[in-house]
Amino acid sequence: MLQSRRGFLIGVGAMLTTAFVKDARSFIHRNSQPLLTSPPQVVETMYWCEIPDEGYQLSLGLWRIAPPPPTWRKFFISEGIPHRTESEIERICSSHLIEPGDFDKPMSVRYWEDWFDIEGGPLARAYHLLQKIDLGPERGSERGPLLEFNIGSHPGDSTHYVNAKDMLSLSLLQARLIDLGMPIKIVEDT
């Protein structure tokens, strides 16, 4: 379900100029592809995949379904969750409804898949990253290039994901990431 729409401020930053928008539109018209300039340094890749009637879904890393759940201990370590002292163990057991003897058992499948869809999976990671950065203003309408931030696409679904409305939105997003000095390259998921 749609949570918010955010557009792009044209004329702000080094790349989001009206001239860039004109060049991007022309490039898209000629090539049927977004204009995606690569940042000087690439540390991470954001992928786009066309979803008919919804735009271009973004993922930070390749899209995939949740892998099998790790043990609780591996999860705590990978997420930097302290779990060594008595008070840390007590807090963790209380918040996750587990016992210290469960640390080396696989996580609950439901908890793991919910965490993957809400926090740690490629769609959720793109959602949370783009939610935090200054892309432009909140939009009440679907007009103009924009990103749509969504939580769930049907009842019972809690997947966090973001869609770019069109190829111009992808082009402007890449330009804005470069303006912000973020070493993220946007490419098509093939």
C-alpha positions in Angstrom: 0.0 0.0 0.0 1.3 3.4 -0.9 2.8 5.3 2.0 4.3 8.3 0.3 5.4 9.9 -3.0 8.5 12.0 -3.3 9.5 14.0 -6.3 12.8 15.6 -7.4 13.7 19.2 -7.0 15.0 20.3 -10.4 17.6 23.0 -10.3 19.1 21.8 -7.0 22.6 20.3 -6.9 25.1 20.0 -9.6 23.3 17.5 -11.9 19.5 18.1 -11.4 19.2 21.0 -13.8 16.6 21.7 -16.4 19.3 21.0 -19.0 19.9 17.6 -17.5 16.2 16.8 -17.5 16.0 17.8 -21.2 19.1 15.6 -22.0 17.7 12.7 -20.0 14.3 12.9 -21.7 16.0 13.0 -25.1 18.2 10.0 -24.2 15.2 8.0 -23.0 13.3 8.8 -26.2 16.2 7.7 -28.4 17.3 4.6 -26.5 14.3 3.4 -24.6 16.6 3.3 -21.5 17.2 5.7 -18.6 20.2 7.9 -18.6 22.3 6.4 -15.8 25.6 8.2 -15.3 28.0 6.1 -13.2 29.3 7.7 -10.0 33.1 8.2 -9.8 33.4 5.3 -7.3 30.9 2.4 -7.1 30.6 0.6 -3.7 27.0 -0.7 -4.1 24.6 -1.5 -6.9 20.9 -0.6 -7.0 18.9 -2.7 -9.5 15.7 -1.7 -11.2 13.2 -4.1 -12.6 10.1 -3.1 -14.6 6.8 -4.0 -12.9 3.9 -3.6 -15.4 1.5 -0.8 -14.4 3.6 0.0 -11.3 6.9 1.5 -12.7 10.4 0.3 -11.9 10.9 -1.5 -8.6 14.3 -0.8 -6.9 16.4 -3.2 -4.9 19.8 -2.6 -3.1 21.6 -5.7 -4.4 20.0 -8.4 -6.6 16.4 -9.2 -5.8 15.8 -12.6 -4.2 13.5 -14.4 -1.9 14.5 -14.9 1.7 17.2 -17.6 2.1 16.8 -20.2 4.8 16.9 -18.7 8.3 20.3 -18.5 10.1 20.7 -19.4 13.7 19.7 -16.8 16.2 23.4 -16.3 17.1 24.5 -15.7 13.5 21.6 -13.3 13.1 22.6 -11.4 16.3 26.3 -11.2 15.1 25.4 -10.1 11.5 23.1 -7.4 12.9 25.6 -6.2 15.6 23.1 -7.1 18.3 24.9 -7.5 21.6 24.2 -10.9 23.2 27.1 -11.8 25.6 26.4 -10.2 29.0 23.6 -11.4 31.3 21.6 -8.1 30.8 22.0 -8.4 27.0 20.9 -12.0 27.0 17.9 -11.2 29.2 16.9 -8.3 26.9 17.3 -10.3 23.7 15.4 -13.3 25.1 12.6 -11.1 26.3 12.3 -9.1 23.0 12.5 -12.2 20.7 10.7 -14.6 23.0 13.5 -17.2 23.0 15.7 -18.9 25.6 19.5 -18.7 25.7 19.5 -22.4 24.7 17.8 -21.3 21.4 20.8 -19.2 20.2 22.3 -22.0 18.1 18.9 -23.1 16.7 17.5 -21.7 13.4 15.4 -18.6 13.7 11.7 -18.9 13.4 10.9 -18.9 9.7 8.1 -16.4 10.1 10.2 -14.0 12.1 13.1 -14.3 9.6 10.9 -13.8 6.5 9.2 -10.8 8.1 12.6 -9.3 9.0 13.8 -9.9 5.5 10.7 -8.2 3.9 10.8 -5.3 6.4 14.5 -4.6 7.1 17.1 -6.8 5.6 16.1 -7.9 2.1 17.2 -6.1 -1.1 13.8 -4.4 -1.5 13.6 -3.2 2.1 17.2 -2.0 2.0 16.5 0.2 -1.0 13.3 1.5 0.7 15.1 2.5 3.9 18.1 4.0 2.2 16.0 6.1 -0.2 13.6 7.1 2.7 16.5 8.6 4.6 18.1 10.8 1.9 17.0 14.2 0.6 15.5 13.4 -2.8 12.9 16.2 -2.9 9.5 17.1 -1.6 6.6 14.9 -0.7 4.1 14.7 -3.5 0.3 14.4 -3.3 -0.2 13.6 -6.9 1.3 11.2 -9.5 2.5 14.1 -11.7 6.1 14.4 -12.6 9.1 12.1 -12.0 8.9 10.6 -8.5 9.5 7.6 -6.3 6.6 5.8 -4.6 7.3 4.2 -1.1 5.1 1.2 -0.4 4.5 -1.2 2.5 2.8 -4.4 1.4 0.9 -4.9 -1.9 -2.0 -6.9 -0.4 -3.5 -7.7 3.1 -1.0 -9.6 5.2 2.0 -8.4 3.2 4.5 -6.2 5.0 7.2 -6.0 2.3 8.8 -2.5 2.2 9.6 -1.5 -1.4 10.0 1.6 -3.6 9.1 2.1 -7.2 10.4 4.7 -9.6 7.5 6.0 -11.6 9.3 6.1 -15.0 12.7 6.1 -16.7 13.1 9.8 -16.1 12.7 9.1 -12.3 15.5 6.5 -12.6 17.7 9.0 -14.3 17.0 11.7 -11.8 17.6 9.3 -8.9 21.0 8.3 -10.2 21.9 12.0 -10.7 20.8 12.8 -7.1 22.8 10.0 -5.6 25.9 11.3 -7.4 25.1 14.8 -6.2 25.0 13.5 -2.6 28.3 11.7 -3.1 26.8 8.3 -2.7 28.8 5.5 -4.4 25.7 3.7 -5.7 25.2 2.7 -9.4 21.8 2.0 -10.7 21.5 -0.8 -13.3 18.8 -3.0 -14.9 18.2 -6.3 -13.2 18.5 -8.7 -16.1 
